[in-house]
Amino acid sequence: MLKKEIRKVLIADNDEDVLVALEHALENGGYSTVTALSHDQASKLLAEEEFDLCVLDDNLSDNDSIGVLSELRDPGKGPIVIVTYHRFPEAYQETELRALGVRAFVNKRAHSELVDIVSTLLEPRPYRSRSAFDEMT
């Protein structure tokens, strides 16, 4: 049997209660997590370590998600990014965030939804070819 690779997720949120809740939800979902309470901490961690995915608060106390992503990464490079929010971003913000590589948005209180989205983005789907037999069953 193949051993499942444990994926590493960076969670950045300036609200410690939210940070701990997201950390527990993702760890219970089978992911390894590292946390950051600020843009500066997240930036340092991203420079020092490799992550498969980053869960980023929409408004860290020392920068917003657009500013953080503009500084931290080139679109399409680095970890997959999910932005968490209390209030869904305005259309112009969503467009700018997607251009910076954001793959999903999720309410930071929707922990099971976050785990489902992370799973969808990180877990490979097995390829299954269709056959004539499949058509008949």
MARGUBA-83891 format. One record per residue (C-alpha): residue in three letters; z, y, x. Coordinates in nm, 4 decimals, decimal comma. Example, Ala and Ser with C-alpha at 12.3 -4.5 7.8 and 13.67 -1.06 7.14 Angstrom:
BEGIN
+-------+----------+----------+----------+
! lumvo !        w !        v !        u !
+-------+----------+----------+----------+
!   Ala !   0,7800 !  -0,4500 !   1,2300 !
!   Ser !   0,7140 !  -0,1060 !   1,3670 !
+-------+----------+----------+----------+
This chain:
BEGIN
+-------+----------+----------+----------+
! lumvo !        w !        v !        u !
+-------+----------+----------+----------+
!   Met !   0,0000 !   0,0000 !   0,0000 !
!   Leu !  -0,0855 !   0,3479 !   0,1253 !
!   Lys !   0,2017 !   0,5881 !   0,1757 !
!   Lys !   0,1616 !   0,9108 !  -0,0226 !
!   Glu !   0,1393 !   1,2225 !   0,1931 !
!   Ile !   0,4124 !   1,4731 !   0,1077 !
!   Arg !   0,2599 !   1,8147 !   0,0543 !
!   Lys !   0,4346 !   2,1248 !   0,1893 !
!   Val !   0,4762 !   2,4293 !  -0,0356 !
!   Leu !   0,5968 !   2,7798 !   0,0535 !
!   Ile !   0,7778 !   2,9566 !  -0,2326 !
!   Ala !   0,8225 !   3,3340 !  -0,2019 !
!   Asp !   1,0309 !   3,5181 !  -0,4609 !
!   Asn !   1,2875 !   3,7955 !  -0,4226 !
!   Asp !   1,5026 !   3,6637 !  -0,7106 !
!   Glu !   1,7219 !   3,3948 !  -0,5561 !
!   Asp !   1,7894 !   3,2252 !  -0,8927 !
!   Val !   1,4166 !   3,1919 !  -0,9611 !
!   Leu !   1,3562 !   3,0789 !  -0,6038 !
!   Val !   1,6129 !   2,7988 !  -0,6329 !
!   Ala !   1,4795 !   2,6893 !  -0,9740 !
!   Leu !   1,1204 !   2,6730 !  -0,8461 !
!   Glu !   1,2354 !   2,4913 !  -0,5340 !
!   His !   1,4182 !   2,2268 !  -0,7402 !
!   Ala !   1,1255 !   2,1823 !  -0,9802 !
!   Leu !   0,8765 !   2,1276 !  -0,6977 !
!   Glu !   1,1065 !   1,9018 !  -0,4958 !
!   Asn !   1,1692 !   1,6909 !  -0,8080 !
!   Gly !   0,7901 !   1,6752 !  -0,8402 !
!   Gly !   0,7688 !   1,5183 !  -0,4939 !
!   Tyr !   0,6829 !   1,8213 !  -0,2808 !
!   Ser !   0,8471 !   1,9497 !   0,0365 !
!   Thr !   0,9423 !   2,3161 !   0,0030 !
!   Val !   1,0262 !   2,6114 !   0,2265 !
!   Thr !   1,1505 !   2,9361 !   0,0724 !
!   Ala !   1,1217 !   3,3066 !   0,1496 !
!   Leu !   1,3017 !   3,5958 !  -0,0191 !
!   Ser !   1,0638 !   3,8682 !   0,1016 !
!   His !   0,7138 !   3,9472 !   0,2158 !
!   Asp !   0,8360 !   3,9706 !   0,5746 !
!   Gln !   0,9911 !   3,6221 !   0,5619 !
!   Ala !   0,6797 !   3,4755 !   0,3939 !
!   Ser !   0,4526 !   3,6400 !   0,6495 !
!   Lys !   0,6567 !   3,5010 !   0,9392 !
!   Leu !   0,6613 !   3,1499 !   0,7894 !
!   Leu !   0,2865 !   3,1533 !   0,7233 !
!   Ala !   0,2253 !   3,2576 !   1,0842 !
!   Glu !   0,4510 !   2,9824 !   1,2238 !
!   Glu !   0,3886 !   2,6857 !   0,9930 !
!   Glu !   0,1113 !   2,5229 !   0,7938 !
!   Phe !   0,1425 !   2,4944 !   0,4181 !
!   Asp !  -0,0716 !   2,3186 !   0,1620 !
!   Leu !   0,0142 !   2,5697 !  -0,1086 !
!   Cys !   0,1989 !   2,8992 !  -0,1527 !
!   Val !   0,3778 !   3,0002 !  -0,4737 !
!   Leu !   0,3972 !   3,3788 !  -0,4539 !
!   Asp !   0,5950 !   3,6158 !  -0,6779 !
!   Asp !   0,3794 !   3,8874 !  -0,8312 !
!   Asn !   0,6122 !   4,1580 !  -0,7074 !
!   Leu !   0,8305 !   4,0907 !  -0,4051 !
!   Ser !   1,0814 !   4,3681 !  -0,3339 !
!   Asp !   0,8943 !   4,4747 !  -0,0190 !
!   Asn !   0,5329 !   4,4316 !  -0,1421 !
!   Asp !   0,3286 !   4,3203 !  -0,4439 !
!   Ser !   0,1146 !   4,0059 !  -0,4460 !
!   Ile !  -0,2099 !   4,1977 !  -0,3820 !
!   Gly !  -0,0587 !   4,3672 !  -0,0767 !
!   Val !   0,0903 !   4,0433 !   0,0513 !
!   Leu !  -0,2340 !   3,8490 !   0,0181 !
!   Ser !  -0,4395 !   4,1330 !   0,1663 !
!   Glu !  -0,2241 !   4,1187 !   0,4787 !
!   Leu !  -0,1636 !   3,7454 !   0,5042 !
!   Arg !  -0,4922 !   3,5689 !   0,4642 !
!   Asp !  -0,8668 !   3,5699 !   0,4463 !
!   Pro !  -1,0051 !   3,4549 !   0,1099 !
!   Gly !  -1,0698 !   3,0823 !   0,1121 !
!   Lys !  -0,8603 !   3,0156 !   0,4244 !
!   Gly !  -0,5020 !   2,9013 !   0,4539 !
!   Pro !  -0,2946 !   2,7516 !   0,1768 !
!   Ile !  -0,3930 !   2,7435 !  -0,1890 !
!   Val !  -0,2135 !   3,0288 !  -0,3667 !
!   Ile !  -0,0486 !   3,0401 !  -0,7084 !
!   Val !   0,0981 !   3,3696 !  -0,8286 !
!   Thr !   0,4052 !   3,3621 !  -1,0531 !
!   Tyr !   0,4778 !   3,6452 !  -1,2915 !
!   His !   0,7060 !   3,7704 !  -1,5688 !
!   Arg !   0,4160 !   3,9540 !  -1,7326 !
!   Phe !   0,0574 !   3,8301 !  -1,6924 !
!   Pro !  -0,1466 !   4,0551 !  -1,4564 !
!   Glu !  -0,3836 !   4,3158 !  -1,5953 !
!   Ala !  -0,7543 !   4,2173 !  -1,5858 !
!   Tyr !  -0,8259 !   4,4314 !  -1,2772 !
!   Gln !  -0,5260 !   4,2798 !  -1,0957 !
!   Glu !  -0,6312 !   3,9261 !  -1,1862 !
!   Thr !  -0,9834 !   3,9949 !  -1,0579 !
!   Glu !  -0,8523 !   4,1337 !  -0,7297 !
!   Leu !  -0,6063 !   3,8461 !  -0,6853 !
!   Arg !  -0,8763 !   3,5856 !  -0,7517 !
!   Ala !  -1,0968 !   3,7588 !  -0,4933 !
!   Leu !  -0,8076 !   3,7161 !  -0,2484 !
!   Gly !  -0,8056 !   3,3419 !  -0,3143 !
!   Val !  -0,5495 !   3,2974 !  -0,5938 !
!   Arg !  -0,6264 !   2,9741 !  -0,7774 !
!   Ala !  -0,3790 !   2,9972 !  -1,0665 !
!   Phe !  -0,1248 !   3,2131 !  -1,2459 !
!   Val !   0,1904 !   3,0753 !  -1,4049 !
!   Asn !   0,4971 !   3,2211 !  -1,5725 !
!   Lys !   0,7824 !   3,1829 !  -1,3235 !
!   Arg !   1,0069 !   3,0397 !  -1,5972 !
!   Ala !   0,7569 !   2,7611 !  -1,6831 !
!   His !   0,8761 !   2,5149 !  -1,4193 !
!   Ser !   0,7096 !   2,2005 !  -1,5555 !
!   Glu !   0,3813 !   2,3883 !  -1,5947 !
!   Leu !   0,4059 !   2,5001 !  -1,2311 !
!   Val !   0,4548 !   2,1411 !  -1,1137 !
!   Asp !   0,1548 !   2,0309 !  -1,3249 !
!   Ile !  -0,0642 !   2,3057 !  -1,1763 !
!   Val !   0,0479 !   2,2250 !  -0,8202 !
!   Ser !  -0,0286 !   1,8589 !  -0,8824 !
!   Thr !  -0,3736 !   1,9419 !  -1,0182 !
!   Leu !  -0,4552 !   2,1651 !  -0,7209 !
!   Leu !  -0,3182 !   1,9378 !  -0,4474 !
!   Glu !  -0,3584 !   1,5795 !  -0,5571 !
!   Pro !  -0,7032 !   1,4297 !  -0,5038 !
!   Arg !  -0,8620 !   1,2644 !  -0,8024 !
!   Pro !  -1,0076 !   0,9216 !  -0,7313 !
!   Tyr !  -1,3827 !   0,8993 !  -0,7729 !
!   Arg !  -1,4860 !   0,6443 !  -1,0275 !
!   Ser !  -1,8504 !   0,5707 !  -1,0852 !
!   Arg !  -1,9657 !   0,4905 !  -1,4328 !
!   Ser !  -2,1453 !   0,1683 !  -1,4998 !
!   Ala !  -2,3295 !   0,0175 !  -1,7926 !
!   Phe !  -2,0141 !  -0,1839 !  -1,8617 !
!   Asp !  -1,8153 !   0,1427 !  -1,8994 !
!   Glu !  -2,0638 !   0,2615 !  -2,1592 !
!   Met !  -2,0104 !  -0,0533 !  -2,3673 !
!   Thr !  -1,6288 !  -0,0518 !  -2,3603 !
+-------+----------+----------+----------+
